[in-house]
Structure formats: C-alpha cells, structure tokens
Amino acid sequence: RPEKSFISNIVSIRLLLFHVYFIDYLGKPAGLSSSQVEDLYDERFGLPKKEAKDQLIDVCKTIQTVSCWEQFFVGIRQTVPSEEELINRLRIAVVKSKAKGYHHSKKKKNNYYRKNNNNRNDNYKNR
C-alpha cells in the first residue's frame, strides 16, 4: 500500500519537496529577516544569485530522483515514520479526504463532469 500511494502521489510529493526547499533557501534563508530578503531581491530586480540558481537546478534534479517515502520525509526534514505508522497515516488521509467528498464513484464523477461541461457550454452560448 505505501508504495502504491507513493507512486500515485509522486507529482504532489515532488511539489512539496520543492516548496520546502524554496521557502527555506530562497524565500526566507536562515539568518535573514523578511525585510533583508526583500532588500536583497529588490537590489537584484527579483533575480537570485548565480550560485542560488545553480543550487536550485541541482535540487530539482535530486527531487526528480526521490523514489520512496523515506527520501520524502528526509527531504521535508521530518522524522521518518515506521511502516506501520505510515500505513496508519495513509489510511487516515483517505478517510479524511473521503469525508470531504474527494472520492466519487465513476458514475458520480462522470455525471459531475457532464453537468459542469454542459454549464460551461451554456455560458459560452450566452455570450
């Protein structure tokens, strides 16, 4: 189950890894206040230094190679859970997302898309 969940969520996992890196190293580097970071980017017209761009490229390449939950948790600087804890977290996540209505049967999903696409087509006709 954890492997299937990892594979089916790989894009989200990679985005989270990128966001953690970006915020910590480019958005708000350690030791600098928000106003200092703002001043640095203003001086460079919003552009990062060459070293930062090179590091970003390397990090993106590394993120593309992440292939398991352990690497993910290390990348977001969180304690790596045991397999049992990970499975429990994944189960809880499914229950929560189902309660919020994120899971539909194929029939319901097809009706939803059909209904919304029809409304969209009606909006174009009325213009």
C-alpha positions in Angstrom: 0.0 0.0 0.0 2.7 2.6 0.8 4.4 2.0 -2.5 1.2 2.4 -4.5 0.4 5.6 -2.6 3.8 7.0 -3.2 3.7 6.3 -6.9 0.2 7.7 -7.3 1.2 10.9 -5.5 4.6 11.4 -6.9 3.8 14.8 -8.5 2.4 16.2 -5.2 5.4 14.8 -3.3 7.9 16.5 -5.7 6.0 19.8 -5.4 6.1 19.6 -1.6 9.9 18.9 -1.7 10.4 21.9 -4.0 8.3 24.2 -1.8 10.2 23.2 1.3 13.5 23.9 -0.4 12.3 27.1 -2.0 10.9 28.6 1.2 13.9 27.7 3.4 16.7 28.6 1.0 15.3 31.2 -1.4 12.2 32.6 0.2 13.5 33.0 3.7 17.1 31.9 4.1 18.3 31.2 7.7 19.7 34.2 9.5 17.9 36.8 7.4 14.8 38.8 8.2 12.0 39.1 5.8 12.9 42.7 5.1 16.5 41.7 4.5 15.5 39.1 1.9 13.2 41.6 0.3 16.0 44.2 0.1 18.3 41.6 -1.5 15.8 40.7 -4.2 15.0 44.3 -4.8 18.7 45.0 -5.4 18.8 42.2 -7.9 15.4 43.1 -9.5 14.0 39.8 -8.2 16.7 37.6 -9.6 18.6 35.2 -7.4 22.4 35.0 -7.4 24.1 32.6 -9.9 25.0 30.3 -7.0 21.4 30.1 -5.9 20.2 29.3 -9.5 22.8 26.6 -9.8 21.8 25.1 -6.4 18.1 25.2 -7.4 18.9 23.3 -10.6 20.8 20.6 -8.6 18.0 20.4 -6.0 15.4 20.0 -8.8 17.5 17.1 -10.3 17.7 15.5 -6.9 13.9 15.9 -6.3 13.4 14.0 -9.6 15.2 11.0 -8.2 13.2 10.7 -5.0 11.7 7.2 -5.1 10.5 6.3 -1.6 8.7 7.7 1.5 12.0 7.7 3.5 13.6 10.1 1.0 10.5 12.3 1.1 10.4 12.6 4.9 14.1 13.4 5.0 13.6 16.0 2.2 10.9 17.8 4.2 13.0 17.4 7.4 10.5 15.3 9.3 11.0 12.1 11.3 10.7 9.1 9.1 7.7 7.1 10.4 7.8 3.3 10.8 6.0 1.4 8.0 3.1 0.8 10.4 2.8 4.5 11.3 3.0 5.4 7.6 0.2 3.0 6.7 -1.9 4.4 9.5 -1.3 8.0 8.3 -2.3 7.0 4.7 -5.5 5.3 6.0 -6.4 8.4 8.0 -5.7 10.6 5.0 -8.1 8.5 2.8 -10.8 8.6 5.5 -10.5 12.4 5.8 -10.5 13.0 2.0 -13.5 10.8 1.6 -15.3 12.7 4.3 -14.6 15.9 2.4 -16.1 14.4 -0.8 -12.9 14.0 -2.8 -13.7 10.4 -3.7 -16.6 9.6 -6.1 -17.8 6.5 -7.9 -17.1 6.6 -11.7 -20.8 7.1 -12.3 -21.0 10.1 -10.0 -17.7 11.5 -11.4 -19.0 11.2 -15.0 -22.3 12.9 -14.1 -20.3 15.7 -12.4 -18.1 16.3 -15.4 -21.1 16.1 -17.8 -23.1 18.5 -15.7 -20.3 21.0 -15.4 -19.2 20.8 -19.0 -22.8 21.4 -20.1 -23.0 24.5 -17.9 -19.7 25.7 -19.3 -21.0 25.3 -22.9 -24.2 27.2 -22.0 -22.1 30.1 -20.7 -20.3 30.3 -24.0 -23.6 30.3 -25.9 -24.9 33.2 -23.9 -22.0 35.5 -24.6 
